[in-house]
Amino acid sequence: MAADTGTKDAKDTRPRVGPAQFVREVRQEWAKTTRPTRREWMVTTMMVFIMVAIATVFFFAVDSLLAFIVQLVLAS
């Protein structure tokens, strides 16, 4: 049996609220978040495309090398 650590779960520390209060709290939390600028968004998107291209080339090279080795082994 697990020992009591003295911390309570989130459901134990906050009372249940109705749907309207929940939506208000979600909107308040959403207002606290920051959104990326257009430049940050573009830079991040380009980095993703570059990493996908690098991964594509890498896996193509590994696949081709393994296919070549398998052909050598099976040809003997």
C-alpha positions in Angstrom: 0.0 0.0 0.0 1.3 3.4 -0.9 2.5 5.7 1.9 0.7 9.1 2.3 3.0 11.8 1.1 1.0 14.6 2.5 0.1 16.1 -0.9 -3.4 16.1 -2.2 -4.7 15.5 -5.7 -6.0 18.4 -7.7 -9.5 17.0 -7.3 -9.1 17.1 -3.5 -7.9 20.7 -3.3 -10.5 22.5 -5.6 -14.2 22.2 -5.3 -16.2 21.2 -8.4 -17.5 24.1 -10.5 -20.3 24.4 -13.0 -19.7 24.6 -16.8 -20.0 28.4 -16.9 -17.4 28.8 -14.2 -15.1 26.3 -15.9 -15.3 28.2 -19.2 -14.6 31.5 -17.4 -11.5 29.9 -15.8 -10.3 28.4 -19.1 -10.7 31.9 -20.8 -8.7 33.5 -18.0 -5.9 30.9 -18.3 -5.9 31.3 -22.1 -5.4 35.0 -21.7 -2.3 34.4 -19.7 -0.6 32.4 -22.5 1.7 34.0 -25.0 1.4 33.3 -28.7 4.4 33.2 -31.1 5.0 36.2 -33.3 4.8 35.7 -37.0 8.6 35.6 -37.3 8.9 33.0 -34.5 6.2 30.9 -36.2 8.0 31.1 -39.6 11.4 30.3 -38.2 10.0 27.3 -36.2 8.2 26.0 -39.3 11.2 26.3 -41.5 13.3 24.4 -38.9 10.8 21.6 -38.9 10.9 21.4 -42.7 14.7 21.4 -42.6 14.8 18.6 -39.9 12.3 16.5 -41.9 14.5 16.9 -45.0 17.6 15.9 -43.1 15.8 12.9 -41.6 14.5 11.9 -45.1 18.0 11.9 -46.6 19.4 10.0 -43.6 16.8 7.3 -43.7 17.0 7.0 -47.5 20.8 6.6 -47.2 20.6 4.0 -44.5 17.8 2.1 -46.3 19.9 2.1 -49.5 23.0 0.9 -47.7 21.1 -1.9 -46.0 19.4 -2.9 -49.3 22.8 -3.0 -51.0 24.3 -5.2 -48.2 21.3 -7.6 -48.3 21.7 -7.9 -52.1 25.4 -8.7 -51.7 24.6 -11.4 -49.1 21.8 -13.0 -51.1 23.7 -12.9 -54.3 26.5 -15.2 -52.9 
